[in-house]
Amino acid sequence: MTETKETRNEARIRAADVLIDLLKSLPFRDRLAEGSLTALQAVCGACLAYGIACALHTQQAFWAAITAIAVTQRSYSDTRNLSRDQFVGAMAGGLFGFVGASLGAGTHEILGYATTIAAVIIVCWCVNVGSAARLGAITATIVLLFPPQGPLWGVPLFRLVQVVLGTVSTLLVSWLFTQVQQRLARR
C-alpha cells in the first residue's frame, strides 16, 4: 500500500507529540540542561550573525540576529530544515513584497497589502513549500510596511542578505555544537 502525504504528515505529528511528551517528562535538571544548550546555540548564532552583519555595514543588522534565533532548533537537521524554509520564504516574500510595493501596496493601501500577503501564502502552498508560507508572508510584510531606506529593490535584497547571514551563522553554530556533542558522547 502506498503511503500518502497526508498519512506521513499525521505520522510526523504523532511522532512530534510523543517527543514533546517525552521532553516534558524529563526531570527538571535535564530540561534545564536542554534549554540552556539551546539558548547557548541561539545566542552564539545571533551574535555571530549580528557581528558579521555589522562588520559588513548592512542595513538593519538586527534582522540577521532575529533570523538566527528564529531558525535555531535543538538538532542540526531541524535547524537545516527550518533554515531552508526561512530562505525560501524570504525569497518568495521579498519577490511578492517588491512587486506589491511597486504596485502601490503597503502602509496606505490595506487591500494591496492583504492581497500580497495572501498571494505569497497561496503560491508557497501551490509549489509545495507550505512550510515557508508564513515566513514568506512575514518577509513580504517587512518589505511592504517598513519604510524603505534607499531604492525600493533594496528592501527585499537587504532582507534576503540578513536571512542568509542569520541562517548560515546558525547552521555553522548548530553543526559545531553537534560535532562537540558527538565527540563528548564517544568518551
C-alpha atoms as a printed R data frame, in Angstrom:
    type eleno elety resid chain resno      x      y      z
1   ATOM     1    CA   MET     A     1  0.000  0.000  0.000
2   ATOM     2    CA   THR     A     2  1.337  3.434 -0.938
3   ATOM     3    CA   GLU     A     3  1.691  5.845  1.916
4   ATOM     4    CA   THR     A     4  0.041  9.176  1.177
5   ATOM     5    CA   LYS     A     5  1.475 12.564  2.024
6   ATOM     6    CA   GLU     A     6 -1.371 13.076  4.489
7   ATOM     7    CA   THR     A     7 -0.550  9.814  6.264
8   ATOM     8    CA   ARG     A     8  3.132 10.781  6.500
9   ATOM     9    CA   ASN     A     9  2.208 14.183  7.917
10  ATOM    10    CA   GLU     A    10 -0.060 12.573 10.507
11  ATOM    11    CA   ALA     A    11  2.739 10.181 11.470
12  ATOM    12    CA   ARG     A    12  5.152 13.120 11.847
13  ATOM    13    CA   ILE     A    13  2.676 14.964 14.030
14  ATOM    14    CA   ARG     A    14  2.213 11.890 16.236
15  ATOM    15    CA   ALA     A    15  5.989 11.441 16.472
16  ATOM    16    CA   ALA     A    16  6.426 15.102 17.377
17  ATOM    17    CA   ASP     A    17  3.734 14.788 20.049
18  ATOM    18    CA   VAL     A    18  5.485 11.744 21.517
19  ATOM    19    CA   LEU     A    19  8.800 13.614 21.517
20  ATOM    20    CA   ILE     A    20  7.234 16.645 23.209
21  ATOM    21    CA   ASP     A    21  5.622 14.402 25.824
22  ATOM    22    CA   LEU     A    22  8.988 12.711 26.387
23  ATOM    23    CA   LEU     A    23 10.759 16.032 26.821
24  ATOM    24    CA   LYS     A    24  8.087 17.235 29.232
25  ATOM    25    CA   SER     A    25  8.551 14.057 31.256
26  ATOM    26    CA   LEU     A    26 12.292 14.648 31.639
27  ATOM    27    CA   PRO     A    27 13.462 15.628 35.097
28  ATOM    28    CA   PHE     A    28 13.856 19.364 35.698
29  ATOM    29    CA   ARG     A    29 17.646 19.110 35.650
30  ATOM    30    CA   ASP     A    30 17.600 17.536 32.156
31  ATOM    31    CA   ARG     A    31 15.114 20.140 30.865
32  ATOM    32    CA   LEU     A    32 17.319 22.889 32.284
33  ATOM    33    CA   ALA     A    33 20.354 21.393 30.525
34  ATOM    34    CA   GLU     A    34 18.497 21.056 27.189
35  ATOM    35    CA   GLY     A    35 17.086 24.572 27.465
36  ATOM    36    CA   SER     A    36 20.466 26.016 28.378
37  ATOM    37    CA   LEU     A    37 22.161 24.294 25.459
38  ATOM    38    CA   THR     A    38 19.510 25.524 23.034
39  ATOM    39    CA   ALA     A    39 19.790 29.038 24.494
40  ATOM    40    CA   LEU     A    40 23.558 28.950 24.073
41  ATOM    41    CA   GLN     A    41 23.150 27.881 20.441
42  ATOM    42    CA   ALA     A    42 20.680 30.706 19.792
43  ATOM    43    CA   VAL     A    43 22.887 33.293 21.484
44  ATOM    44    CA   CYS     A    44 26.005 32.161 19.600
45  ATOM    45    CA   GLY     A    45 24.185 32.111 16.257
46  ATOM    46    CA   ALA     A    46 22.553 35.500 16.846
47  ATOM    47    CA   CYS     A    47 25.776 37.165 17.999
48  ATOM    48    CA   LEU     A    48 27.731 35.728 15.081
49  ATOM    49    CA   ALA     A    49 25.084 36.821 12.565
50  ATOM    50    CA   TYR     A    50 24.768 40.290 14.090
51  ATOM    51    CA   GLY     A    51 28.554 40.721 14.268
52  ATOM    52    CA   ILE     A    52 29.019 39.774 10.617
53  ATOM    53    CA   ALA     A    53 26.113 41.986  9.525
54  ATOM    54    CA   CYS     A    54 27.563 44.948 11.436
55  ATOM    55    CA   ALA     A    55 31.052 44.316 10.057
56  ATOM    56    CA   LEU     A    56 29.601 44.294  6.537
57  ATOM    57    CA   HIS     A    57 27.696 47.519  7.304
58  ATOM    58    CA   THR     A    58 24.417 46.009  6.188
59  ATOM    59    CA   GLN     A    59 21.237 47.952  6.783
60  ATOM    60    CA   GLN     A    60 19.279 46.859  9.846
61  ATOM    61    CA   ALA     A    61 21.736 44.204 11.044
62  ATOM    62    CA   PHE     A    62 19.286 43.185 13.773
63  ATOM    63    CA   TRP     A    63 17.322 41.161 11.184
64  ATOM    64    CA   ALA     A    64 20.275 38.771 10.869
65  ATOM    65    CA   ALA     A    65 20.208 38.159 14.637
66  ATOM    66    CA   ILE     A    66 16.423 37.727 14.633
67  ATOM    67    CA   THR     A    67 16.672 35.218 11.789
68  ATOM    68    CA   ALA     A    68 19.390 33.287 13.612
69  ATOM    69    CA   ILE     A    69 17.212 32.993 16.699
70  ATOM    70    CA   ALA     A    70 14.133 32.098 14.644
71  ATOM    71    CA   VAL     A    71 15.808 29.132 12.945
72  ATOM    72    CA   THR     A    72 17.668 27.747 15.965
73  ATOM    73    CA   GLN     A    73 16.446 24.258 16.780
74  ATOM    74    CA   ARG     A    74 17.796 21.597 19.102
75  ATOM    75    CA   SER     A    75 19.137 19.374 16.319
76  ATOM    76    CA   TYR     A    76 21.218 20.263 13.283
77  ATOM    77    CA   SER     A    77 18.783 18.589 10.870
78  ATOM    78    CA   ASP     A    78 15.838 20.558 12.290
79  ATOM    79    CA   THR     A    79 17.876 23.775 12.082
80  ATOM    80    CA   ARG     A    80 18.806 22.959  8.486
81  ATOM    81    CA   ASN     A    81 15.181 22.311  7.509
82  ATOM    82    CA   LEU     A    82 13.912 25.480  9.157
83  ATOM    83    CA   SER     A    83 16.777 27.472  7.596
84  ATOM    84    CA   ARG     A    84 15.767 26.189  4.163
85  ATOM    85    CA   ASP     A    85 12.162 27.222  4.808
86  ATOM    86    CA   GLN     A    86 13.330 30.635  6.040
87  ATOM    87    CA   PHE     A    87 15.386 31.155  2.888
88  ATOM    88    CA   VAL     A    88 12.576 30.064  0.547
89  ATOM    89    CA   GLY     A    89 10.128 32.230  2.492
90  ATOM    90    CA   ALA     A    90 12.455 35.230  2.286
91  ATOM    91    CA   MET     A    91 12.848 34.744 -1.465
92  ATOM    92    CA   ALA     A    92  9.100 34.438 -2.064
93  ATOM    93    CA   GLY     A    93  8.185 37.190  0.392
94  ATOM    94    CA   GLY     A    94 10.847 39.520 -0.977
95  ATOM    95    CA   LEU     A    95  9.699 38.983 -4.541
96  ATOM    96    CA   PHE     A    96  5.995 39.377 -3.746
97  ATOM    97    CA   GLY     A    97  6.697 42.300 -1.416
98  ATOM    98    CA   PHE     A    98  8.718 44.061 -4.094
99  ATOM    99    CA   VAL     A    99  6.006 43.528 -6.704
100 ATOM   100    CA   GLY     A   100  3.309 44.615 -4.239
101 ATOM   101    CA   ALA     A   101  5.259 47.735 -3.235
102 ATOM   102    CA   SER     A   102  5.918 48.549 -6.900
103 ATOM   103    CA   LEU     A   103  2.162 48.409 -7.495
104 ATOM   104    CA   GLY     A   104  1.478 50.695 -4.529
105 ATOM   105    CA   ALA     A   105  0.579 48.174 -1.830
106 ATOM   106    CA   GLY     A   106  1.779 48.907  1.660
107 ATOM   107    CA   THR     A   107  1.086 51.091  4.647
108 ATOM   108    CA   HIS     A   108 -1.556 53.237  2.931
109 ATOM   109    CA   GLU     A   109 -3.138 50.527  0.792
110 ATOM   110    CA   ILE     A   110 -4.520 47.801  3.038
111 ATOM   111    CA   LEU     A   111 -6.231 45.849  0.240
112 ATOM   112    CA   GLY     A   112 -2.996 45.678 -1.749
113 ATOM   113    CA   TYR     A   113 -1.113 44.626  1.367
114 ATOM   114    CA   ALA     A   114 -3.661 41.896  2.168
115 ATOM   115    CA   THR     A   115 -3.651 40.675 -1.444
116 ATOM   116    CA   THR     A   116  0.148 40.477 -1.498
117 ATOM   117    CA   ILE     A   117  0.278 38.509  1.764
118 ATOM   118    CA   ALA     A   118 -2.454 36.126  0.610
119 ATOM   119    CA   ALA     A   119 -0.735 35.647 -2.756
120 ATOM   120    CA   VAL     A   120  2.633 34.698 -1.260
121 ATOM   121    CA   ILE     A   121  0.999 32.184  1.095
122 ATOM   122    CA   ILE     A   122 -1.099 30.613 -1.669
123 ATOM   123    CA   VAL     A   123  1.824 30.379 -4.088
124 ATOM   124    CA   CYS     A   124  4.065 28.782 -1.453
125 ATOM   125    CA   TRP     A   125  1.393 26.137 -0.878
126 ATOM   126    CA   CYS     A   126  0.821 25.627 -4.612
127 ATOM   127    CA   VAL     A   127  4.522 24.967 -5.252
128 ATOM   128    CA   ASN     A   128  4.594 22.558 -2.292
129 ATOM   129    CA   VAL     A   129  6.584 24.677  0.171
130 ATOM   130    CA   GLY     A   130  3.744 25.419  2.558
131 ATOM   131    CA   SER     A   131  6.226 25.360  5.427
132 ATOM   132    CA   ALA     A   132  7.754 28.570  4.021
133 ATOM   133    CA   ALA     A   133  4.405 30.328  3.554
134 ATOM   134    CA   ARG     A   134  4.231 32.136  6.892
135 ATOM   135    CA   LEU     A   135  7.888 33.133  6.610
136 ATOM   136    CA   GLY     A   136  7.196 34.493  3.137
137 ATOM   137    CA   ALA     A   137  4.258 36.469  4.493
138 ATOM   138    CA   ILE     A   138  6.454 37.895  7.264
139 ATOM   139    CA   THR     A   139  9.126 38.941  4.775
140 ATOM   140    CA   ALA     A   140  6.531 40.498  2.459
141 ATOM   141    CA   THR     A   141  5.151 42.402  5.452
142 ATOM   142    CA   ILE     A   142  8.622 43.707  6.270
143 ATOM   143    CA   VAL     A   143  9.140 44.789  2.668
144 ATOM   144    CA   LEU     A   144  5.722 46.447  2.450
145 ATOM   145    CA   LEU     A   145  5.413 48.067  5.861
146 ATOM   146    CA   PHE     A   146  8.931 49.106  6.843
147 ATOM   147    CA   PRO     A   147  9.880 52.480  5.386
148 ATOM   148    CA   PRO     A   148 12.464 51.914  2.658
149 ATOM   149    CA   GLN     A   149 15.943 53.368  3.084
150 ATOM   150    CA   GLY     A   150 17.086 53.810 -0.477
151 ATOM   151    CA   PRO     A   151 15.684 52.241 -3.632
152 ATOM   152    CA   LEU     A   152 12.615 50.005 -3.433
153 ATOM   153    CA   TRP     A   153 14.516 46.920 -4.620
154 ATOM   154    CA   GLY     A   154 16.984 47.388 -1.759
155 ATOM   155    CA   VAL     A   155 14.480 46.358  0.932
156 ATOM   156    CA   PRO     A   156 13.925 42.776 -0.276
157 ATOM   157    CA   LEU     A   157 17.587 42.428 -1.251
158 ATOM   158    CA   PHE     A   158 18.874 43.519  2.162
159 ATOM   159    CA   ARG     A   159 16.262 41.367  3.890
160 ATOM   160    CA   LEU     A   160 17.493 38.349  1.934
161 ATOM   161    CA   VAL     A   161 21.101 39.180  2.860
162 ATOM   162    CA   GLN     A   162 20.071 39.302  6.538
163 ATOM   163    CA   VAL     A   163 18.294 35.940  6.228
164 ATOM   164    CA   VAL     A   164 21.343 34.368  4.608
165 ATOM   165    CA   LEU     A   165 23.639 35.743  7.326
166 ATOM   166    CA   GLY     A   166 21.290 34.571 10.090
167 ATOM   167    CA   THR     A   167 20.715 31.101  8.692
168 ATOM   168    CA   VAL     A   168 24.338 30.441  7.723
169 ATOM   169    CA   SER     A   169 25.538 31.622 11.149
170 ATOM   170    CA   THR     A   170 23.051 29.395 12.936
171 ATOM   171    CA   LEU     A   171 23.827 26.429 10.711
172 ATOM   172    CA   LEU     A   172 27.527 26.810 11.468
173 ATOM   173    CA   VAL     A   173 26.919 27.081 15.219
174 ATOM   174    CA   SER     A   174 24.475 24.154 15.187
175 ATOM   175    CA   TRP     A   175 26.923 21.994 13.234
176 ATOM   176    CA   LEU     A   176 29.729 22.845 15.666
177 ATOM   177    CA   PHE     A   177 27.515 22.025 18.647
178 ATOM   178    CA   THR     A   178 26.616 18.696 17.028
179 ATOM   179    CA   GLN     A   179 30.293 17.880 16.462
180 ATOM   180    CA   VAL     A   180 31.155 18.663 20.092
181 ATOM   181    CA   GLN     A   181 28.203 16.611 21.374
182 ATOM   182    CA   GLN     A   182 29.221 13.633 19.229
183 ATOM   183    CA   ARG     A   183 32.783 13.784 20.493
184 ATOM   184    CA   LEU     A   184 31.627 14.020 24.102
185 ATOM   185    CA   ALA     A   185 29.252 11.096 23.581
186 ATOM   186    CA   ARG     A   186 32.128  8.927 22.293
187 ATOM   187    CA   ARG     A   187 34.083  9.458 25.509
